[in-house]
Amino acid sequence: MPHAPVCEVQAVTDTAKTKRAAPFGYQLLLDLYDCKKGACDDLGLCYQFLEQVVSVLKVEPQSPPFIFRTDGKRYPDKAGLSGWIPLVESGIQIHTLTPKEFISIDIYSCRQFDVEPLKTFVRSYFRPQRMDEQFLERGLDYNK
């Protein structure tokens, strides 16, 4: 019985390096659990946080922060604060839930930034027992 011819197939490799376009923006999401007592309901503290975090991030605010208190009598499970500071480079949001001493912070910038100084700053302000983080690159196809 004749043997079938053996074909050797060489692997095709792409030697040209593919360069990835820079993303449009970067977003750091922080969830803070069991923050220091009273921080979630402290309008002055949260306003001051929004004012000062811009210097840690090294960005330019477009206006003073906006911050609002949720009516704890009408919405007891949502009692807390919501605030935002618009930036030339995007924006920063904070949301607090007083009943659980929980704070979520979203930091979005079209300029790359170092997350470690931001995390240190956030910890010093709100002293959470635990902090979860996510870091996202946004607009991956924007610069193609």
C-alpha positions, 0 to 999 in steps of 0.5 A: 500500500503506497504511503500518502505524501507527507506535507509539512506546513510551516507556521506563518508568523507575523513579524511586524509588530502591531501598534495599538492606538491609545484609548480615548480615556481612563476610568478608575472605579472605587467602592469603599465599604465601612467608611469612617462614621459620618463621612457619608452624610458630611456635605462639607467633607464630600464637597471638599473631597471633590475640590481637592481631588482635582489637584491629585489627579492634576486636571482642570475643573470647569466649575466648582463641584455640584453636590446634592443630598438625597431625602432620607425620609422619602428614600431611607435606603438611598439616604446620602449624597451625590456629587460631581465635578466637571473637568476639562478632561472629563469628570469625577463623581461621588455617591454615598449611602449613609445606611451602609457607610458605603461610597462609590467614586468614579474618576474619568479622564481623557488623560492617563493618570497614576491610580496609586496617589488617588487611592491613597488620597481617597483612603485618607479622606474616607478611611474605608475598612475595604476598598475595591477598584476597577480600572478601565480603558475607554474609547479603544477605537477612538484614535484608530 
